[in-house]
């Protein structure tokens, strides 16, 4: 490429372990109690995990009189099992 073009790329990856998981074992998905006459409760444990992977791409072109134009693109994927109750 000529000296008027700039190309860049970046990667970010993170991993989380032993994250809090809060569950409501006496509740159905619709919120009703599974066992009648037993008060609803929450169970907290530290068995959660998460992972994030992200890639950034950048293309930039220098124009006349100090102007430039550019294009940025980010692709990311995040997965976890500790984001909500249930």
PyMOL Python script that loads the backbone (N, CA, C, O; Angstrom):
from pymol import cmd

cmd.read_pdbstr("""\
ATOM      1  N   UNK A   1       0.844  -1.186   0.000  1.00  0.00           N
ATOM      2  CA  UNK A   1       0.000   0.000   0.000  1.00  0.00           C
ATOM      3  C   UNK A   1       0.885   1.244   0.000  1.00  0.00           C
ATOM      4  O   UNK A   1       2.040   1.203   0.425  1.00  0.00           O
ATOM      5  N   UNK A   2       0.333   2.325  -0.475  1.00  0.00           N
ATOM      6  CA  UNK A   2       1.111   3.558  -0.517  1.00  0.00           C
ATOM      7  C   UNK A   2       1.170   4.208   0.863  1.00  0.00           C
ATOM      8  O   UNK A   2       0.544   3.728   1.809  1.00  0.00           O
ATOM      9  N   UNK A   3       1.928   5.309   0.974  1.00  0.00           N
ATOM     10  CA  UNK A   3       2.081   5.973   2.261  1.00  0.00           C
ATOM     11  C   UNK A   3       0.830   6.726   2.699  1.00  0.00           C
ATOM     12  O   UNK A   3       0.814   7.274   3.801  1.00  0.00           O
ATOM     13  N   UNK A   4      -0.210   6.774   1.887  1.00  0.00           N
ATOM     14  CA  UNK A   4      -1.460   7.436   2.249  1.00  0.00           C
ATOM     15  C   UNK A   4      -2.453   6.501   2.926  1.00  0.00           C
ATOM     16  O   UNK A   4      -3.508   6.949   3.376  1.00  0.00           O
ATOM     17  N   UNK A   5      -2.144   5.234   3.006  1.00  0.00           N
ATOM     18  CA  UNK A   5      -3.037   4.245   3.597  1.00  0.00           C
ATOM     19  C   UNK A   5      -2.439   3.706   4.893  1.00  0.00           C
ATOM     20  O   UNK A   5      -1.225   3.536   5.004  1.00  0.00           O
ATOM     21  N   UNK A   6      -3.310   3.439   5.877  1.00  0.00           N
ATOM     22  CA  UNK A   6      -2.901   2.803   7.126  1.00  0.00           C
ATOM     23  C   UNK A   6      -3.853   1.644   7.406  1.00  0.00           C
ATOM     24  O   UNK A   6      -5.071   1.802   7.326  1.00  0.00           O
ATOM     25  N   UNK A   7      -3.300   0.489   7.732  1.00  0.00           N
ATOM     26  CA  UNK A   7      -4.087  -0.695   8.064  1.00  0.00           C
ATOM     27  C   UNK A   7      -3.700  -1.136   9.468  1.00  0.00           C
ATOM     28  O   UNK A   7      -2.517  -1.167   9.808  1.00  0.00           O
ATOM     29  N   UNK A   8      -4.686  -1.474  10.280  1.00  0.00           N
ATOM     30  CA  UNK A   8      -4.408  -1.934  11.638  1.00  0.00           C
ATOM     31  C   UNK A   8      -5.358  -3.047  12.037  1.00  0.00           C
ATOM     32  O   UNK A   8      -6.483  -3.132  11.543  1.00  0.00           O
ATOM     33  N   UNK A   9      -4.891  -3.897  12.936  1.00  0.00           N
ATOM     34  CA  UNK A   9      -5.709  -4.988  13.449  1.00  0.00           C
ATOM     35  C   UNK A   9      -5.376  -5.189  14.918  1.00  0.00           C
ATOM     36  O   UNK A   9      -4.250  -4.942  15.349  1.00  0.00           O
ATOM     37  N   UNK A  10      -6.350  -5.633  15.671  1.00  0.00           N
ATOM     38  CA  UNK A  10      -6.131  -5.891  17.088  1.00  0.00           C
ATOM     39  C   UNK A  10      -7.005  -7.025  17.568  1.00  0.00           C
ATOM     40  O   UNK A  10      -8.061  -7.299  16.997  1.00  0.00           O
ATOM     41  N   UNK A  11      -6.559  -7.682  18.620  1.00  0.00           N
ATOM     42  CA  UNK A  11      -7.293  -8.807  19.211  1.00  0.00           C
ATOM     43  C   UNK A  11      -7.328  -8.616  20.720  1.00  0.00           C
ATOM     44  O   UNK A  11      -6.337  -8.222  21.333  1.00  0.00           O
ATOM     45  N   UNK A  12      -8.476  -8.899  21.304  1.00  0.00           N
ATOM     46  CA  UNK A  12      -8.626  -8.873  22.755  1.00  0.00           C
ATOM     47  C   UNK A  12      -9.303 -10.166  23.181  1.00  0.00           C
ATOM     48  O   UNK A  12     -10.314 -10.564  22.604  1.00  0.00           O
ATOM     49  N   UNK A  13      -8.751 -10.811  24.179  1.00  0.00           N
ATOM     50  CA  UNK A  13      -9.354 -12.021  24.727  1.00  0.00           C
ATOM     51  C   UNK A  13      -9.319 -11.969  26.240  1.00  0.00           C
ATOM     52  O   UNK A  13      -8.280 -11.669  26.827  1.00  0.00           O
ATOM     53  N   UNK A  14     -10.449 -12.260  26.883  1.00  0.00           N
ATOM     54  CA  UNK A  14     -10.500 -12.304  28.343  1.00  0.00           C
ATOM     55  C   UNK A  14     -11.222 -13.567  28.789  1.00  0.00           C
ATOM     56  O   UNK A  14     -12.098 -14.077  28.090  1.00  0.00           O
ATOM     57  N   UNK A  15     -10.844 -14.062  29.954  1.00  0.00           N
ATOM     58  CA  UNK A  15     -11.477 -15.248  30.518  1.00  0.00           C
ATOM     59  C   UNK A  15     -11.711 -15.006  31.996  1.00  0.00           C
ATOM     60  O   UNK A  15     -10.811 -14.556  32.706  1.00  0.00           O
ATOM     61  N   UNK A  16     -12.911 -15.302  32.462  1.00  0.00           N
ATOM     62  CA  UNK A  16     -13.247 -15.184  33.877  1.00  0.00           C
ATOM     63  C   UNK A  16     -13.545 -16.558  34.448  1.00  0.00           C
ATOM     64  O   UNK A  16     -14.211 -17.369  33.804  1.00  0.00           O
ATOM     65  N   UNK A  17     -13.055 -16.828  35.659  1.00  0.00           N
ATOM     66  CA  UNK A  17     -13.319 -18.112  36.321  1.00  0.00           C
ATOM     67  C   UNK A  17     -13.801 -17.863  37.739  1.00  0.00           C
ATOM     68  O   UNK A  17     -13.590 -16.785  38.295  1.00  0.00           O
ATOM     69  N   UNK A  18     -14.441 -18.851  38.313  1.00  0.00           N
ATOM     70  CA  UNK A  18     -14.978 -18.794  39.673  1.00  0.00           C
ATOM     71  C   UNK A  18     -15.884 -17.585  39.877  1.00  0.00           C
ATOM     72  O   UNK A  18     -15.804 -16.911  40.903  1.00  0.00           O
ATOM     73  N   UNK A  19     -16.745 -17.311  38.898  1.00  0.00           N
ATOM     74  CA  UNK A  19     -17.688 -16.194  38.977  1.00  0.00           C
ATOM     75  C   UNK A  19     -18.928 -16.599  39.766  1.00  0.00           C
ATOM     76  O   UNK A  19     -19.272 -17.779  39.819  1.00  0.00           O
ATOM     77  N   UNK A  20     -19.598 -15.626  40.377  1.00  0.00           N
ATOM     78  CA  UNK A  20     -20.826 -15.892  41.123  1.00  0.00           C
ATOM     79  C   UNK A  20     -21.933 -16.373  40.205  1.00  0.00           C
ATOM     80  O   UNK A  20     -22.158 -15.817  39.130  1.00  0.00           O
ATOM     81  N   UNK A  21     -22.614 -17.406  40.643  1.00  0.00           N
ATOM     82  CA  UNK A  21     -23.842 -17.865  39.998  1.00  0.00           C
ATOM     83  C   UNK A  21     -24.925 -17.827  41.069  1.00  0.00           C
ATOM     84  O   UNK A  21     -24.780 -18.424  42.136  1.00  0.00           O
ATOM     85  N   UNK A  22     -26.001 -17.123  40.776  1.00  0.00           N
ATOM     86  CA  UNK A  22     -27.134 -17.058  41.695  1.00  0.00           C
ATOM     87  C   UNK A  22     -28.284 -17.781  41.023  1.00  0.00           C
ATOM     88  O   UNK A  22     -28.696 -17.431  39.917  1.00  0.00           O
ATOM     89  N   UNK A  23     -28.794 -18.788  41.700  1.00  0.00           N
ATOM     90  CA  UNK A  23     -29.908 -19.582  41.151  1.00  0.00           C
ATOM     91  C   UNK A  23     -31.105 -19.495  42.090  1.00  0.00           C
ATOM     92  O   UNK A  23     -30.958 -19.255  43.288  1.00  0.00           O
ATOM     93  N   UNK A  24     -32.275 -19.694  41.532  1.00  0.00           N
ATOM     94  CA  UNK A  24     -33.509 -19.767  42.311  1.00  0.00           C
ATOM     95  C   UNK A  24     -34.080 -21.170  42.105  1.00  0.00           C
ATOM     96  O   UNK A  24     -34.960 -21.356  41.264  1.00  0.00           O
ATOM     97  N   UNK A  25     -33.588 -22.171  42.866  1.00  0.00           N
ATOM     98  CA  UNK A  25     -33.960 -23.562  42.577  1.00  0.00           C
ATOM     99  C   UNK A  25     -35.410 -23.907  42.873  1.00  0.00           C
ATOM    100  O   UNK A  25     -35.898 -24.924  42.380  1.00  0.00           O
ATOM    101  N   UNK A  26     -36.119 -23.105  43.655  1.00  0.00           N
ATOM    102  CA  UNK A  26     -37.514 -23.412  43.945  1.00  0.00           C
ATOM    103  C   UNK A  26     -38.473 -22.645  43.050  1.00  0.00           C
ATOM    104  O   UNK A  26     -39.655 -22.530  43.375  1.00  0.00           O
ATOM    105  N   UNK A  27     -37.989 -22.118  41.930  1.00  0.00           N
ATOM    106  CA  UNK A  27     -38.845 -21.362  41.012  1.00  0.00           C
ATOM    107  C   UNK A  27     -38.823 -21.994  39.632  1.00  0.00           C
ATOM    108  O   UNK A  27     -37.773 -22.411  39.143  1.00  0.00           O
ATOM    109  N   UNK A  28     -39.982 -22.061  39.015  1.00  0.00           N
ATOM    110  CA  UNK A  28     -40.094 -22.470  37.618  1.00  0.00           C
ATOM    111  C   UNK A  28     -39.729 -21.286  36.731  1.00  0.00           C
ATOM    112  O   UNK A  28     -39.654 -20.158  37.219  1.00  0.00           O
ATOM    113  N   UNK A  29     -39.500 -21.518  35.437  1.00  0.00           N
ATOM    114  CA  UNK A  29     -39.189 -20.397  34.540  1.00  0.00           C
ATOM    115  C   UNK A  29     -40.261 -19.307  34.514  1.00  0.00           C
ATOM    116  O   UNK A  29     -39.952 -18.142  34.264  1.00  0.00           O
ATOM    117  N   UNK A  30     -41.513 -19.674  34.769  1.00  0.00           N
ATOM    118  CA  UNK A  30     -42.582 -18.665  34.782  1.00  0.00           C
ATOM    119  C   UNK A  30     -42.714 -17.952  36.134  1.00  0.00           C
ATOM    120  O   UNK A  30     -43.568 -17.078  36.281  1.00  0.00           O
ATOM    121  N   UNK A  31     -41.874 -18.314  37.134  1.00  0.00           N
ATOM    122  CA  UNK A  31     -41.866 -17.633  38.424  1.00  0.00           C
ATOM    123  C   UNK A  31     -42.672 -18.310  39.510  1.00  0.00           C
ATOM    124  O   UNK A  31     -42.615 -17.882  40.662  1.00  0.00           O
ATOM    125  N   UNK A  32     -43.422 -19.351  39.188  1.00  0.00           N
ATOM    126  CA  UNK A  32     -44.215 -20.052  40.199  1.00  0.00           C
ATOM    127  C   UNK A  32     -43.320 -20.979  41.017  1.00  0.00           C
ATOM    128  O   UNK A  32     -42.252 -21.391  40.566  1.00  0.00           O
ATOM    129  N   UNK A  33     -43.781 -21.299  42.235  1.00  0.00           N
ATOM    130  CA  UNK A  33     -43.020 -22.176  43.114  1.00  0.00           C
ATOM    131  C   UNK A  33     -43.091 -23.627  42.649  1.00  0.00           C
ATOM    132  O   UNK A  33     -44.155 -24.093  42.240  1.00  0.00           O
ATOM    133  N   UNK A  34     -41.986 -24.334  42.706  1.00  0.00           N
ATOM    134  CA  UNK A  34     -41.970 -25.764  42.374  1.00  0.00           C
ATOM    135  C   UNK A  34     -42.522 -26.599  43.514  1.00  0.00           C
ATOM    136  O   UNK A  34     -43.271 -27.549  43.289  1.00  0.00           O
ATOM    137  N   UNK A  35     -42.151 -26.243  44.748  1.00  0.00           N
ATOM    138  CA  UNK A  35     -42.627 -26.956  45.929  1.00  0.00           C
ATOM    139  C   UNK A  35     -43.550 -26.009  46.686  1.00  0.00           C
ATOM    140  O   UNK A  35     -43.118 -24.961  47.166  1.00  0.00           O
ATOM    141  N   UNK A  36     -44.820 -26.383  46.790  1.00  0.00           N
ATOM    142  CA  UNK A  36     -45.794 -25.538  47.477  1.00  0.00           C
ATOM    143  C   UNK A  36     -45.441 -25.409  48.955  1.00  0.00           C
ATOM    144  O   UNK A  36     -44.803 -26.291  49.531  1.00  0.00           O
ATOM    145  N   UNK A  37     -45.858 -24.313  49.555  1.00  0.00           N
ATOM    146  CA  UNK A  37     -45.676 -24.026  50.982  1.00  0.00           C
ATOM    147  C   UNK A  37     -44.206 -23.916  51.393  1.00  0.00           C
ATOM    148  O   UNK A  37     -43.898 -23.984  52.583  1.00  0.00           O
ATOM    149  N   UNK A  38     -43.304 -23.749  50.442  1.00  0.00           N
ATOM    150  CA  UNK A  38     -41.895 -23.511  50.743  1.00  0.00           C
ATOM    151  C   UNK A  38     -41.543 -22.156  50.145  1.00  0.00           C
ATOM    152  O   UNK A  38     -41.767 -21.913  48.959  1.00  0.00           O
ATOM    153  N   UNK A  39     -40.996 -21.285  50.968  1.00  0.00           N
ATOM    154  CA  UNK A  39     -40.665 -19.943  50.518  1.00  0.00           C
ATOM    155  C   UNK A  39     -39.557 -20.001  49.464  1.00  0.00           C
ATOM    156  O   UNK A  39     -38.629 -20.803  49.568  1.00  0.00           O
ATOM    157  N   UNK A  40     -39.668 -19.144  48.455  1.00  0.00           N
ATOM    158  CA  UNK A  40     -38.628 -19.077  47.433  1.00  0.00           C
ATOM    159  C   UNK A  40     -37.306 -18.615  48.022  1.00  0.00           C
ATOM    160  O   UNK A  40     -37.298 -17.787  48.933  1.00  0.00           O
ATOM    161  N   UNK A  41     -36.201 -19.123  47.530  1.00  0.00           N
ATOM    162  CA  UNK A  41     -34.881 -18.739  48.024  1.00  0.00           C
ATOM    163  C   UNK A  41     -33.899 -18.719  46.863  1.00  0.00           C
ATOM    164  O   UNK A  41     -34.182 -19.226  45.778  1.00  0.00           O
ATOM    165  N   UNK A  42     -32.750 -18.127  47.109  1.00  0.00           N
ATOM    166  CA  UNK A  42     -31.691 -18.069  46.102  1.00  0.00           C
ATOM    167  C   UNK A  42     -30.470 -18.819  46.610  1.00  0.00           C
ATOM    168  O   UNK A  42     -30.147 -18.768  47.796  1.00  0.00           O
ATOM    169  N   UNK A  43     -29.803 -19.507  45.714  1.00  0.00           N
ATOM    170  CA  UNK A  43     -28.608 -20.277  46.026  1.00  0.00           C
ATOM    171  C   UNK A  43     -27.440 -19.659  45.275  1.00  0.00           C
ATOM    172  O   UNK A  43     -27.494 -19.513  44.054  1.00  0.00           O
ATOM    173  N   UNK A  44     -26.384 -19.295  45.995  1.00  0.00           N
ATOM    174  CA  UNK A  44     -25.230 -18.652  45.379  1.00  0.00           C
ATOM    175  C   UNK A  44     -24.029 -19.592  45.432  1.00  0.00           C
ATOM    176  O   UNK A  44     -23.734 -20.184  46.470  1.00  0.00           O
ATOM    177  N   UNK A  45     -23.346 -19.718  44.305  1.00  0.00           N
ATOM    178  CA  UNK A  45     -22.134 -20.536  44.240  1.00  0.00           C
ATOM    179  C   UNK A  45     -21.114 -19.812  43.359  1.00  0.00           C
ATOM    180  O   UNK A  45     -21.433 -18.809  42.722  1.00  0.00           O
ATOM    181  N   UNK A  46     -19.895 -20.327  43.330  1.00  0.00           N
ATOM    182  CA  UNK A  46     -18.837 -19.662  42.551  1.00  0.00           C
ATOM    183  C   UNK A  46     -18.304 -20.587  41.464  1.00  0.00           C
ATOM    184  O   UNK A  46     -17.094 -20.786  41.356  1.00  0.00           O
ATOM    185  N   UNK A  47     -19.182 -21.143  40.675  1.00  0.00           N
ATOM    186  CA  UNK A  47     -18.765 -22.057  39.620  1.00  0.00           C
ATOM    187  C   UNK A  47     -18.934 -21.501  38.225  1.00  0.00           C
ATOM    188  O   UNK A  47     -18.896 -22.261  37.257  1.00  0.00           O
ATOM    189  N   UNK A  48     -19.121 -20.196  38.089  1.00  0.00           N
ATOM    190  CA  UNK A  48     -19.355 -19.601  36.778  1.00  0.00           C
ATOM    191  C   UNK A  48     -18.069 -19.309  36.021  1.00  0.00           C
ATOM    192  O   UNK A  48     -16.988 -19.216  36.602  1.00  0.00           O
ATOM    193  N   UNK A  49     -18.217 -19.168  34.716  1.00  0.00           N
ATOM    194  CA  UNK A  49     -17.082 -18.810  33.874  1.00  0.00           C
ATOM    195  C   UNK A  49     -17.566 -17.945  32.706  1.00  0.00           C
ATOM    196  O   UNK A  49     -18.743 -17.959  32.347  1.00  0.00           O
ATOM    197  N   UNK A  50     -16.637 -17.201  32.129  1.00  0.00           N
ATOM    198  CA  UNK A  50     -16.960 -16.360  30.982  1.00  0.00           C
ATOM    199  C   UNK A  50     -15.755 -16.308  30.052  1.00  0.00           C
ATOM    200  O   UNK A  50     -14.618 -16.546  30.458  1.00  0.00           O
ATOM    201  N   UNK A  51     -16.039 -15.989  28.794  1.00  0.00           N
ATOM    202  CA  UNK A  51     -14.969 -15.823  27.811  1.00  0.00           C
ATOM    203  C   UNK A  51     -15.424 -14.777  26.795  1.00  0.00           C
ATOM    204  O   UNK A  51     -16.576 -14.774  26.362  1.00  0.00           O
ATOM    205  N   UNK A  52     -14.501 -13.893  26.422  1.00  0.00           N
ATOM    206  CA  UNK A  52     -14.758 -12.861  25.418  1.00  0.00           C
ATOM    207  C   UNK A  52     -13.618 -12.873  24.421  1.00  0.00           C
ATOM    208  O   UNK A  52     -12.448 -12.888  24.803  1.00  0.00           O
ATOM    209  N   UNK A  53     -13.959 -12.867  23.154  1.00  0.00           N
ATOM    210  CA  UNK A  53     -12.972 -12.751  22.088  1.00  0.00           C
ATOM    211  C   UNK A  53     -13.429 -11.642  21.153  1.00  0.00           C
ATOM    212  O   UNK A  53     -14.589 -11.609  20.740  1.00  0.00           O
ATOM    213  N   UNK A  54     -12.519 -10.737  20.820  1.00  0.00           N
ATOM    214  CA  UNK A  54     -12.856  -9.576  20.008  1.00  0.00           C
ATOM    215  C   UNK A  54     -11.727  -9.285  19.027  1.00  0.00           C
ATOM    216  O   UNK A  54     -10.549  -9.368  19.375  1.00  0.00           O
ATOM    217  N   UNK A  55     -12.104  -8.943  17.793  1.00  0.00           N
ATOM    218  CA  UNK A  55     -11.131  -8.573  16.763  1.00  0.00           C
ATOM    219  C   UNK A  55     -11.526  -7.213  16.198  1.00  0.00           C
ATOM    220  O   UNK A  55     -12.689  -6.983  15.868  1.00  0.00           O
ATOM    221  N   UNK A  56     -10.552  -6.318  16.090  1.00  0.00           N
ATOM    222  CA  UNK A  56     -10.773  -4.978  15.531  1.00  0.00           C
ATOM    223  C   UNK A  56      -9.933  -4.824  14.263  1.00  0.00           C
ATOM    224  O   UNK A  56      -8.752  -5.172  14.241  1.00  0.00           O
ATOM    225  N   UNK A  57     -10.552  -4.306  13.224  1.00  0.00           N
ATOM    226  CA  UNK A  57      -9.857  -4.024  11.968  1.00  0.00           C
ATOM    227  C   UNK A  57     -10.034  -2.541  11.645  1.00  0.00           C
ATOM    228  O   UNK A  57     -11.117  -1.987  11.828  1.00  0.00           O
ATOM    229  N   UNK A  58      -8.961  -1.898  11.161  1.00  0.00           N
ATOM    230  CA  UNK A  58      -9.014  -0.474  10.843  1.00  0.00           C
ATOM    231  C   UNK A  58      -8.318  -0.217   9.508  1.00  0.00           C
ATOM    232  O   UNK A  58      -7.217  -0.708   9.256  1.00  0.00           O
ATOM    233  N   UNK A  59      -8.983   0.562   8.664  1.00  0.00           N
ATOM    234  CA  UNK A  59      -8.422   0.998   7.384  1.00  0.00           C
ATOM    235  C   UNK A  59      -8.598   2.506   7.321  1.00  0.00           C
ATOM    236  O   UNK A  59      -9.709   3.008   7.493  1.00  0.00           O
ATOM    237  N   UNK A  60      -7.509   3.236   7.074  1.00  0.00           N
ATOM    238  CA  UNK A  60      -7.568   4.692   7.058  1.00  0.00           C
ATOM    239  C   UNK A  60      -6.793   5.224   5.859  1.00  0.00           C
ATOM    240  O   UNK A  60      -5.750   4.685   5.490  1.00  0.00           O
ATOM    241  N   UNK A  61      -7.318   6.292   5.254  1.00  0.00           N
ATOM    242  CA  UNK A  61      -6.657   6.910   4.100  1.00  0.00           C
ATOM    243  C   UNK A  61      -6.486   8.393   4.358  1.00  0.00           C
ATOM    244  O   UNK A  61      -7.440   9.091   4.703  1.00  0.00           O
ATOM    245  N   UNK A  62      -5.269   8.862   4.188  1.00  0.00           N
ATOM    246  CA  UNK A  62      -4.977  10.292   4.301  1.00  0.00           C
ATOM    247  C   UNK A  62      -5.344  10.987   3.001  1.00  0.00           C
ATOM    248  O   UNK A  62      -4.999  10.529   1.912  1.00  0.00           O
ATOM    249  N   UNK A  63      -6.052  12.107   3.136  1.00  0.00           N
ATOM    250  CA  UNK A  63      -6.438  12.897   1.970  1.00  0.00           C
ATOM    251  C   UNK A  63      -5.669  14.216   1.994  1.00  0.00           C
ATOM    252  O   UNK A  63      -4.807  14.421   2.848  1.00  0.00           O
ATOM    253  N   UNK A  64      -5.975  15.085   1.079  1.00  0.00           N
ATOM    254  CA  UNK A  64      -5.296  16.389   0.977  1.00  0.00           C
ATOM    255  C   UNK A  64      -5.738  17.327   2.098  1.00  0.00           C
ATOM    256  O   UNK A  64      -6.807  17.139   2.680  1.00  0.00           O
ATOM    257  N   UNK A  65      -4.926  18.329   2.401  1.00  0.00           N
ATOM    258  CA  UNK A  65      -5.220  19.391   3.359  1.00  0.00           C
ATOM    259  C   UNK A  65      -5.490  18.879   4.773  1.00  0.00           C
ATOM    260  O   UNK A  65      -6.264  19.495   5.505  1.00  0.00           O
ATOM    261  N   UNK A  66      -4.880  17.782   5.169  1.00  0.00           N
ATOM    262  CA  UNK A  66      -5.007  17.281   6.530  1.00  0.00           C
ATOM    263  C   UNK A  66      -6.254  16.470   6.816  1.00  0.00           C
ATOM    264  O   UNK A  66      -6.465  16.081   7.965  1.00  0.00           O
ATOM    265  N   UNK A  67      -7.082  16.199   5.836  1.00  0.00           N
ATOM    266  CA  UNK A  67      -8.283  15.392   6.033  1.00  0.00           C
ATOM    267  C   UNK A  67      -7.942  13.917   5.870  1.00  0.00           C
ATOM    268  O   UNK A  67      -6.986  13.547   5.189  1.00  0.00           O
ATOM    269  N   UNK A  68      -8.743  13.098   6.510  1.00  0.00           N
ATOM    270  CA  UNK A  68      -8.590  11.651   6.330  1.00  0.00           C
ATOM    271  C   UNK A  68      -9.953  10.999   6.462  1.00  0.00           C
ATOM    272  O   UNK A  68     -10.891  11.589   6.999  1.00  0.00           O
ATOM    273  N   UNK A  69     -10.047   9.798   5.975  1.00  0.00           N
ATOM    274  CA  UNK A  69     -11.266   9.013   6.088  1.00  0.00           C
ATOM    275  C   UNK A  69     -10.875   7.616   6.546  1.00  0.00           C
ATOM    276  O   UNK A  69      -9.769   7.149   6.274  1.00  0.00           O
ATOM    277  N   UNK A  70     -11.780   6.965   7.234  1.00  0.00           N
ATOM    278  CA  UNK A  70     -11.418   5.654   7.759  1.00  0.00           C
ATOM    279  C   UNK A  70     -12.616   4.740   7.908  1.00  0.00           C
ATOM    280  O   UNK A  70     -13.771   5.160   7.853  1.00  0.00           O
ATOM    281  N   UNK A  71     -12.293   3.480   8.099  1.00  0.00           N
ATOM    282  CA  UNK A  71     -13.292   2.434   8.292  1.00  0.00           C
ATOM    283  C   UNK A  71     -12.820   1.566   9.440  1.00  0.00           C
ATOM    284  O   UNK A  71     -11.689   1.079   9.433  1.00  0.00           O
ATOM    285  N   UNK A  72     -13.687   1.369  10.435  1.00  0.00           N
ATOM    286  CA  UNK A  72     -13.398   0.494  11.571  1.00  0.00           C
ATOM    287  C   UNK A  72     -14.438  -0.603  11.625  1.00  0.00           C
ATOM    288  O   UNK A  72     -15.619  -0.362  11.376  1.00  0.00           O
ATOM    289  N   UNK A  73     -13.999  -1.817  11.953  1.00  0.00           N
ATOM    290  CA  UNK A  73     -14.916  -2.946  12.077  1.00  0.00           C
ATOM    291  C   UNK A  73     -14.525  -3.754  13.309  1.00  0.00           C
ATOM    292  O   UNK A  73     -13.348  -4.055  13.513  1.00  0.00           O
ATOM    293  N   UNK A  74     -15.509  -4.104  14.127  1.00  0.00           N
ATOM    294  CA  UNK A  74     -15.273  -4.911  15.316  1.00  0.00           C
ATOM    295  C   UNK A  74     -16.165  -6.137  15.262  1.00  0.00           C
ATOM    296  O   UNK A  74     -17.367  -6.036  15.017  1.00  0.00           O
ATOM    297  N   UNK A  75     -15.571  -7.284  15.490  1.00  0.00           N
ATOM    298  CA  UNK A  75     -16.292  -8.551  15.577  1.00  0.00           C
ATOM    299  C   UNK A  75     -16.007  -9.117  16.959  1.00  0.00           C
ATOM    300  O   UNK A  75     -14.847  -9.299  17.329  1.00  0.00           O
ATOM    301  N   UNK A  76     -17.067  -9.399  17.735  1.00  0.00           N
ATOM    302  CA  UNK A  76     -16.867  -9.870  19.104  1.00  0.00           C
ATOM    303  C   UNK A  76     -17.848 -10.987  19.439  1.00  0.00           C
ATOM    304  O   UNK A  76     -18.960 -11.046  18.912  1.00  0.00           O
ATOM    305  N   UNK A  77     -17.406 -11.868  20.328  1.00  0.00           N
ATOM    306  CA  UNK A  77     -18.249 -12.951  20.812  1.00  0.00           C
ATOM    307  C   UNK A  77     -17.987 -13.106  22.304  1.00  0.00           C
ATOM    308  O   UNK A  77     -16.839 -13.199  22.738  1.00  0.00           O
ATOM    309  N   UNK A  78     -19.066 -13.131  23.083  1.00  0.00           N
ATOM    310  CA  UNK A  78     -18.963 -13.271  24.518  1.00  0.00           C
ATOM    311  C   UNK A  78     -19.907 -14.381  24.978  1.00  0.00           C
ATOM    312  O   UNK A  78     -21.065 -14.430  24.563  1.00  0.00           O
ATOM    313  N   UNK A  79     -19.410 -15.266  25.834  1.00  0.00           N
ATOM    314  CA  UNK A  79     -20.234 -16.356  26.364  1.00  0.00           C
ATOM    315  C   UNK A  79     -19.972 -16.466  27.870  1.00  0.00           C
ATOM    316  O   UNK A  79     -18.834 -16.337  28.320  1.00  0.00           O
ATOM    317  N   UNK A  80     -21.043 -16.705  28.646  1.00  0.00           N
ATOM    318  CA  UNK A  80     -20.884 -16.940  30.073  1.00  0.00           C
ATOM    319  C   UNK A  80     -22.069 -17.727  30.608  1.00  0.00           C
ATOM    320  O   UNK A  80     -23.091 -17.870  29.937  1.00  0.00           O
ATOM    321  N   UNK A  81     -21.920 -18.229  31.808  1.00  0.00           N
ATOM    322  CA  UNK A  81     -23.047 -18.902  32.462  1.00  0.00           C
ATOM    323  C   UNK A  81     -23.329 -18.271  33.825  1.00  0.00           C
ATOM    324  O   UNK A  81     -23.854 -18.927  34.724  1.00  0.00           O
ATOM    325  N   UNK A  82     -22.972 -16.982  33.968  1.00  0.00           N
ATOM    326  CA  UNK A  82     -23.129 -16.316  35.261  1.00  0.00           C
ATOM    327  C   UNK A  82     -23.769 -14.945  35.125  1.00  0.00           C
ATOM    328  O   UNK A  82     -23.486 -14.059  35.931  1.00  0.00           O
ATOM    329  N   UNK A  83     -24.622 -14.744  34.132  1.00  0.00           N
ATOM    330  CA  UNK A  83     -25.144 -13.402  33.902  1.00  0.00           C
ATOM    331  C   UNK A  83     -26.507 -13.138  34.517  1.00  0.00           C
ATOM    332  O   UNK A  83     -26.911 -11.979  34.613  1.00  0.00           O
ATOM    333  N   UNK A  84     -27.240 -14.181  34.942  1.00  0.00           N
ATOM    334  CA  UNK A  84     -28.574 -13.919  35.470  1.00  0.00           C
ATOM    335  C   UNK A  84     -29.026 -15.058  36.374  1.00  0.00           C
ATOM    336  O   UNK A  84     -28.390 -16.110  36.441  1.00  0.00           O
ATOM    337  N   UNK A  85     -30.130 -14.829  37.063  1.00  0.00           N
ATOM    338  CA  UNK A  85     -30.712 -15.853  37.934  1.00  0.00           C
ATOM    339  C   UNK A  85     -31.365 -16.930  37.081  1.00  0.00           C
ATOM    340  O   UNK A  85     -32.069 -16.620  36.120  1.00  0.00           O
ATOM    341  N   UNK A  86     -31.140 -18.175  37.421  1.00  0.00           N
ATOM    342  CA  UNK A  86     -31.805 -19.278  36.737  1.00  0.00           C
ATOM    343  C   UNK A  86     -30.967 -19.873  35.676  1.00  0.00           C
ATOM    344  O   UNK A  86     -31.393 -20.816  35.009  1.00  0.00           O
TER     345      UNK A  86
END
""", "prot")
cmd.dss("prot")
cmd.show_as("cartoon", "prot")
cmd.util.cbc("prot")
cmd.orient("prot")
